[in-house]
């Protein structure tokens, strides 16, 4: 699963795929409706590949959390983000048993499940681990 070009834009629903960088920002395509939007440099934008979830010992990259959901659901849809909070927390503790319950809020769980289902509906989820070509080459050089 490659989340390198998948974006969350503050104030806009859903997720976006980075299409083109421009002088004044970039153009992104919505995964909800396929419409293209121009985003300025002042917008608050998060790359999904840069987001992590707090655990009791470390921060777990969102890519690994999404892969764990894909494995559990056999690349199918996850629990709806509209379920009640107790169900959401129980489901998330199955996916990531050691998540930090003090720093990961129910709203965060809802967002992760909503994003996963959106990515899954667009065929962007995978149980496969990403290829570690760069890391392997660096390890071989030492």
VENJO-V699685 format. One record per pair of residues at least 24 apart in sequence whose C-alpha atoms are under 10 Angstrom apart, sorted by the first residue. I is the first residue (numbers start at 1). J is the second residue. If there is no record, write none. Layout:
i=[I I]
j=[J J]
This chain:
i=[1 1 1 1 1 1 1 1 1 1 1 1 1 1 1 2 2 2 2 2 2 2 2 2 3 3 3 3 3 3 3 3 3 3 4 4 4 4 4 5 5 5 6 6 6 6 6 6 6 6 7 7 7 7 7 7 7 8 8 8 8 8 8 9 9 9 9 9 9 10 10 10 10 11 11 11 14 14 14 14 14 15 15 15 15 15 15 15 16 17 18 31 31 31 31 32 32 32 32 48 53 53 53 53 53 53 53 53 54 54 54 54 54 54 54 54 55 55 55 55 55 55 55 55 55 56 56 56 56 56 56 56 57 57 57 58 58 58 59 59 60 60 62 63 63 63 63 64 64 64 64 65 65 65 65 65 66 66 66 66 66 66 66 66 66 66 66 67 67 67 67 67 67 67 67 68 68 68 68 68 69 69 69 69 69 69 69 69 69 69 70 70 70 70 70 70 70 70 71 71 71 71 71 72 73 74 74 75 75 75 75 75 75 75 75 76 76 76 76 76 76 76 77 77 77 77 77 77 77 77 77 78 78 78 78 78 78 79 79 79 79 79 80 80 80 80 80 81 81 81 81 81 81 81 81 81 81 81 82 82 82 83 84 85 85 88]
j=[63 64 66 67 70 119 123 124 125 126 127 128 129 130 131 48 49 63 124 125 126 129 130 131 47 48 49 50 62 63 66 119 124 125 47 48 49 50 63 47 48 49 30 31 46 47 48 49 119 124 31 45 46 47 48 49 50 44 45 46 47 48 115 39 43 44 45 46 47 43 44 45 46 43 44 45 111 114 115 118 119 46 47 48 114 115 118 119 47 47 47 118 119 121 122 118 119 121 122 115 96 99 100 103 104 108 109 112 96 98 99 100 101 102 103 104 96 97 98 99 100 101 102 103 104 97 98 99 100 101 102 103 98 99 100 98 99 100 99 100 96 99 112 125 126 129 130 96 127 129 130 92 95 96 112 116 95 112 113 115 116 117 119 120 125 126 127 95 116 125 126 127 128 129 130 94 95 96 126 127 94 95 96 112 113 116 117 125 126 127 95 116 117 120 125 126 127 128 95 125 126 127 128 127 127 126 127 116 117 120 123 124 125 126 127 116 117 120 121 123 125 126 113 114 116 117 118 119 120 121 125 113 114 116 117 118 120 110 113 114 116 117 110 113 114 116 117 106 107 109 110 111 112 113 114 115 116 117 110 113 114 110 110 109 110 113]
